[in-house]
Amino acid sequence: MLTSSPPRRASPTSTSLRIPHLLLLLVVLLLITSPSAAADCDCGYRIKQTGQLFTHQSAVTFNTSANSSTALGSEWEVQGWRVPANTTLGTIPRQNRAANVWVADSKLHLRQRAWREGEDVSIAEIHTGRDDILYGSFRIRSTVVQPQAATGGAVAGFFFYRDDVTETDIEIITKDGNSSKTVHYINHPTYNVETDTLIPGTSFTEPLDKPWTEMQWHRFDWGRNSTSFYQDNVFKRQISKNVPDEPGKIMINIWANNGSWSGPPSSRDVTLQIEQIRLYFNTTTSNAGQDEQFNAQCAQAKNDDKAVCDVEDENEPAGTGENGSSSGRLSAGGWWMALVAVVVVVSAAWV
């Protein structure tokens, strides 16, 4: 006759005792990683120097040697378009190439490749994928490197752009000379085609406190009534004419075209080398107070003392994630990865 064996008493390590502990771990992790639990910066970023408040941030620190697309993340796009020659202006063709954008030595490099007569000028440009940026504070920590033996030069630009008459520029022109320590601040347009005259108060050449061959911060703050320019967090110039009032992109480039502005292209490689990019800005939607996601998260976090993040100056750490967020919040992808990991562990405990 078959007899059933007596039921075994569960040991302390059996599944019946492990599951509650694992479920508790799951609950804790969900609370920690849930977006509603992290209120840092949910009400925006306040520029402490000026008091301006912006709803969005994009920040990248190039602290690895990853390829450019990985390091820049999904928020920036490497360009590949070409500009043909203009015989009237005496400019030569220039071609943006992805090969002129790379990351090395913890810096993003943009290059104007050594030019030879008869060739297109090989240049580089990146810009934000979004084109709805409307007002903000924009900064890069960068240097420009050109061999002293080079002839010709290049233009390194950091700027807001919608079109040729809605544009704000910070530009370094290497033909100014390494020791001249000058930078150009511009609100376009600078030229009146009807009167064939320059528009006063739209373009300025300013002295730098140190040469652009040394790593430094370049910054412009764009508001409704003026654009203010800074070097290493020190105010340099304000322009109140032709202030952009429509949304657009942020762009970074290095180029030359043999025109009057750039001069002949450099005979040696010229590189714009960037350690950090930081953008604090509004969008067309958030500037109108109609960004539902931002409004909801701010309403939920408004009593938190970290709901508004003060941007002290450019010397604070910028974070190292894909978009360099310093809010300390897990991305949606990170949240789901944490959830999946816990589910896998719980499932394994049943086996």
GIQUIUR-V703456 format. One record per run of one state. SS is the DSSP state (~ for helix, > for strand, _ for the rest). FROM is the first residue (numbers start at 0). TO is the last residue. If there is no record, write none. Layout:
# GIQUIUR-V703456
ss = [SS;SS]
from = [FROM;FROM]
to = [TO;TO]
This chain:
# GIQUIUR-V703456
ss = [_;~;_;~;_;>;_;>;_;>;_;~;_;>;_;>;_;>;_;>;_;>;_;~;>;_;>;_;>;_;>;_;>;_;>;_;>;~;_;>;_;>;_;>;_;>;_;>;_;>;_;>;_;>;_;>;_;>;~;_;~;_;>;_;~;_]
from = [0;14;33;34;37;44;47;52;54;55;61;67;72;75;78;81;83;85;86;90;91;93;96;97;100;104;106;112;120;128;132;146;152;153;154;163;165;173;176;181;188;190;192;196;198;202;207;215;222;226;231;233;239;247;255;264;265;269;283;287;291;301;308;311;331;350]
to = [13;32;33;36;43;46;51;53;54;60;66;71;74;77;80;82;84;85;89;90;92;95;96;99;103;105;111;119;127;131;145;151;152;153;162;164;172;175;180;187;189;191;195;197;201;206;214;221;225;230;232;238;246;254;263;264;268;282;286;290;300;307;310;330;349;350]
